[in-house]
Amino acid sequence: QVQLVESGGGLVQAGGSLRLSCATSGIPLTPNGMAWYRQAPGKQRELVATISTSGTTTYADSVKGRFTISGDGAKRTVQLQMDSLKPEDTAVYYCNVYGSLLSTPWHYWGQGTQVTVSS
């Protein structure tokens, strides 16, 4: 079955760093890319960063210059290096694999990992 397993979350002080990792298995389709999303309490899930299978990256404005996404397309793993963390980065972070089949988008999600940034 499909599995996306995140690791690396935790508690860190403002200004600190964390590195999230996501390992996948059982993805039955060829993905277009991988991504990280986050969801803070009482807020909608938001896109943090993406990396396509060709290596193109995108970032939310709120994390540009602080977060770096990287991945291994062959191993279907993705990481998120988070530096200069702020209390507003506190959220559950979700790994995502995405693609499309016959113009129909598909997504697989991890279970999430908590990141808490104290002030």
C-alpha positions in Angstrom: 0.0 0.0 0.0 1.0 3.6 -0.3 3.0 5.0 2.5 4.4 8.4 3.1 6.3 8.7 6.4 7.5 12.0 7.7 10.2 12.5 10.3 12.2 15.3 11.8 9.6 17.5 13.5 9.9 18.8 17.0 10.2 21.7 19.3 12.8 24.5 18.5 13.4 28.0 19.6 12.8 30.9 17.3 15.8 31.4 15.0 16.6 27.7 15.1 16.5 25.0 12.4 14.8 21.7 11.7 15.0 19.3 8.8 12.0 17.3 7.8 12.2 14.1 5.7 9.6 12.1 3.9 10.1 8.6 2.7 7.6 7.1 0.3 6.7 3.6 -0.9 4.1 1.9 -2.9 3.2 4.9 -5.1 1.5 3.2 -8.1 1.7 6.2 -10.5 4.5 8.3 -11.8 4.5 11.6 -9.9 4.9 15.1 -11.3 6.5 16.2 -8.0 6.5 16.3 -4.3 5.6 19.0 -1.8 5.3 20.1 1.8 2.1 21.6 3.2 1.4 22.8 6.7 -1.7 23.4 8.8 -1.7 25.6 11.8 -4.5 25.3 14.4 -7.7 27.0 13.2 -6.2 27.6 9.8 -6.5 26.0 6.4 -3.8 23.8 5.1 -1.3 25.8 3.0 1.3 24.9 0.4 4.9 25.5 1.7 7.1 24.3 -1.1 7.2 22.0 -4.1 9.8 20.3 -6.1 9.1 18.8 -9.6 10.6 15.7 -10.9 12.9 17.9 -13.0 14.1 19.7 -9.9 12.2 22.9 -10.2 11.3 24.4 -6.8 8.6 26.8 -5.7 8.1 28.4 -2.3 5.4 30.2 -0.4 6.3 33.9 0.0 6.3 33.4 3.8 9.1 30.9 3.7 11.3 32.1 0.8 14.9 32.5 1.8 14.4 30.5 4.9 13.2 27.0 3.8 14.9 24.8 1.2 13.1 21.8 -0.4 15.2 19.0 -1.9 14.4 15.5 -3.2 15.5 12.3 -4.8 13.2 11.5 -7.7 14.5 7.9 -8.0 14.0 7.2 -4.3 10.9 9.3 -4.1 12.1 11.0 -1.0 11.8 14.7 -0.1 13.3 16.9 2.6 12.6 20.4 3.9 15.4 22.3 5.5 13.9 25.0 7.7 16.1 27.8 9.0 15.5 31.0 10.8 12.3 29.5 12.2 9.6 31.8 13.5 6.7 31.1 15.9 4.3 31.5 13.0 5.9 28.5 11.4 4.3 26.3 14.1 2.1 23.8 12.4 1.6 20.2 11.4 3.7 19.6 8.3 2.5 17.2 5.7 4.4 15.5 2.9 2.6 15.3 -0.4 3.2 13.4 -3.7 1.2 14.6 -6.7 0.6 14.0 -10.3 -2.0 13.6 -12.9 -3.6 10.8 -14.9 -5.6 11.5 -18.0 -5.7 15.2 -16.9 -7.1 14.1 -13.5 -4.9 15.3 -10.6 -4.1 12.9 -7.8 -2.4 13.3 -4.4 -1.1 11.1 -1.6 -0.5 12.4 1.9 1.6 11.6 4.9 0.3 11.6 8.4 2.0 14.8 9.3 4.7 15.8 11.8 4.4 18.5 14.4 6.7 21.5 14.3 6.6 23.9 17.2 8.6 27.1 17.3 8.8 28.8 20.7 9.4 32.5 21.0 
